[in-house]
Amino acid sequence: MPIVPKKHPMPSQDPKVRAHNFSEVATGYTEEIAVAEAQRCLNCKNKPCVAGCPVGIDIPAFISRVKERDFEGAYGIVSSFSSLPAVCGRVCPQETQCEQKCTLGIKFEPVGIGRLERYVADRHNEGVCDDAVRPAPNGHKIAVVGSGPSGLTCAGDLARKGYAVTVYEALHTAGGVLVYGIPEFRLPKSIVAREVDGLRRLGVDIQTNVVVGKTLTVDELFEAGCEAVFIGSGAGLPNFMNIPGESLKGVYSANEFLTRSNLMKAYREHSDTPVMKGGKVAVVGGGNVAMDAARTALRLGAEKVYIVYRRSMTELPARKEEVEHAEEEGIDFRLLCNPVEIIGYDNPDDRRDPKNGFVTGIKCIRMELGAPDERGRRRPVPVPGSEFTLDVDAVIISIGTSPNPLIKSTVKGLEVNSHGGIVVNEDGLTSREGIYAGGDAVTGASTVISAMGAGKTAAKAIDEYIRNK
């Protein structure tokens, strides 16, 4: 059979339609498309794609099952490595991980690994029933702080080994960044809920509205009988630019803006959650979160949305697919531009506070790329005298986040680095015996799949620690 050089396209909503709704953009492969895409796999003996997967899924094996239309068999292989296959199939940057190492990709487009993972997970979930067999209890109790990708993965792997695992989540819904950070049109919350319910069927106890460090401490978890604790509290502390005007009304961190929309459902017609709707919006940043914020603002009714990024399209860190979707939907990319001031006016109805103003624009300076920085990226340099102003009604700052400082401030002897990340060894062990950590709480903002990989590594290390203990 001749090789098909390109991936089979992902069926999607029309850009003009989807820009005005929160339904999922990509509608998923059909059975026939999935089988046809699986047939592009060369089934390499050395499996280079597996080396690119942070959780080590046996990719050729599951794709071979898809070729044979053994979709449950394919799901069984994927789920033995990943606790969140339906999530990963949607949001993981396969193009820089497993697909980047695909042998077929040397001459042609790589196999659509993520699209096939999504297909087998969705197909399985359509027929899932509450028939999970709980492993026999082994008598050991573990606590997991945070229900994001790293925490859920660690909890799932340990529960499968018979541990009594309790997950503590600060918000009212489990899922971490999967529910507050990623928009509905990219990751439906019903998908996340289904994956979380699967862990509950394994016996994982998930307690929401519990802020570890306030409601209870890590030391109290040990006192309550936990033999090990995994910290996967994420990186929810937003960074700002420290430029004039950031205190004006209409300036959001991307975290706040997306949480209001995703978790608090501000996009619903009669929602009580206040959020900026309509007008013109500037989103500062070029990562996936910036794309999510810009596309969310558009769906909330913004008449114009700008992406303001200080480097060129070549350096833009967001996934290529997300950038293409944003362009198709009409997002205006203002590249090689950097904000220097957010402009506003005083609220005429409240003169008591001179800072109580509203955004009217964002002043930027044009940039050019100079010498490479310490990471090899060309450093943006301001062009003197090139300032200009964009008339906008809201500004969303999306320039990264830092680990939540609450845990490190309440756990004695926990070593952190200069960026606030918890310091761990290769097994996820912190400077405190019995305390492990992973995901964004360690690395700062990263990908879902890398956080899952950290949770998986820590679960293995915790199991060995308990056994040796």
SULJONOR-V447398 format. One record per run of one state. SS is the DSSP state (A for helix, B for strand, O for the rest). FROM is the first residue (numbers start at 1). TO is the last residue. If there is no record, write none. Layout:
# SULJONOR-V447398
ss from to
SS FROM TO
SS FROM TO
This chain:
# SULJONOR-V447398
ss from to
O 1 11
B 12 12
O 13 14
A 15 18
O 19 25
B 26 26
O 27 30
A 31 38
O 39 47
A 48 51
O 52 58
A 59 67
O 68 70
A 71 79
O 80 84
A 85 91
O 92 93
A 94 96
O 97 98
A 99 101
O 102 102
A 103 106
O 107 112
A 113 126
O 127 140
B 141 145
O 146 148
A 149 159
O 160 163
B 164 168
O 169 176
A 177 180
O 181 188
A 189 201
O 202 204
B 205 207
O 208 211
B 212 212
O 213 215
B 216 216
O 217 217
A 218 223
O 224 227
B 228 231
O 232 236
B 237 238
O 239 243
B 244 244
O 245 248
B 249 249
O 250 250
B 251 253
A 254 262
O 263 279
B 280 284
O 285 287
A 288 299
O 300 303
B 304 309
O 310 312
A 313 315
O 316 319
A 320 328
O 329 331
B 332 335
O 336 336
B 337 346
O 347 356
B 357 372
O 373 377
B 378 382
O 383 387
B 388 391
O 392 393
B 394 397
O 398 400
B 401 402
O 403 404
A 405 410
O 411 415
B 416 416
O 417 421
B 422 422
O 423 428
B 429 429
O 430 434
B 435 437
O 438 439
A 440 443
O 444 447
A 448 468
O 469 469
